[in-house]
């Protein structure tokens, strides 16, 4: 018989999209309604991402990407109950832990999250590992995550150990910038990427003048900018998020000459809204961010635009892929538990089976349920996890800003 879905009712796409875009801190459960058989056919994935806080501007679209596989399968009418529940971390570790525990207590063995590296590390230590639930982060890039157990913590984004190589190579080899100072957010993400950039830049022959950490969302960054720009470096490398970036760049353009210094940012500031918020085209700013180059990229772009009425942003494809891997692993697992799902994550993602992509996700669930060998190749990449839960390869976008946002100009492959 058909069992009721314990979820928010979404009868047509327009109302569903309005509900999705309107959520804040509260969690949202999306149910894919159908005639449900055994419990093994059910799936539950939590999407733990920041809709608010310092990373809220980027986190809300990442939430959308993480929820999209469930919405796609609903539209395709798959005959299973699939619950996708959103929770807002508010870009705070304590809140992330609380919301992750709520998902675990509600019976979710898999979580797509978090975004901020500091939040993900805290959630992994306090929830994922002790509760034995599988977390796949689409956006936490800190190299420190590599050293954490890869059984219950993986990621569909590349480590900043690789982004540091890309940024340093772009600065020193491609742009010929021989001196640099760095200005980075005082958290795991900021410190980790700063250290990776500095080490690789110095190895290439570059000289680093100043390395200055900053706190989020301060009323002014004038004095700190005077420190990092005092020796007139060729490059200022900034690692942070848009909410802080807005004030940093307002202070920069008000008090310093942009013609004197090229600025490079990282993925955390890849926001189309930033130039408008700063009220400056930011034409002296370039950046690096993980690229979406998977075989399912075109399908994902179409699905995202149709569902949410906008183009996908940074880490949205990685969020889609994280949830897709969760679902495939759950359908292949013997039971709906973290250890059972963990045992299947690499089985459904790494090479060695029938290729499943975003366009064939529903078929992939059937194959996984039947125990067939499958290999998920996603929107962001081919998704091959190593023993640490890291990807084994990465491609980075190189982008530039103007008043309309940012434009990807080229790519860097590692």
Secondary structure, 3 states (H helix, E strand, C coil): CCCCCCCECCCCHHHHHHHHHHCCCCCEEEEECCCCCCHHHCEEEEEEECCCCCCHHHHHHHHHHHHHHHHHHHHHCCCCCEEEEEEECCCCHHHHHHHHHHHHHCCCCEEEECCCHHHHHHHHHHHHHHHCCEEEECCCCCHHHHHCCCCCEEECCCCHHHHHHHHHHHHHHHCCCCEEEEEEECCHHHHHHHHHHHHHHHHHCCEEEEEEEECCCCCCCHHHHHHHHCCCCCEEEEECCHHHHHHHHHHHHHHCCCCCCEEEECHHHCCCCHHHHHCCCCCCEEEEEECCCCCCHHHHHHHHHHHHCCCCCCCHHHHHHHHHHHHHHHHHCCCCCHHHHHHHHHHHHCCCCEEECHHHHHHHHHHHHCCCCEEECCCCCCCCECCCCCECCCEEEEEEEECCEEEEEEEEEC
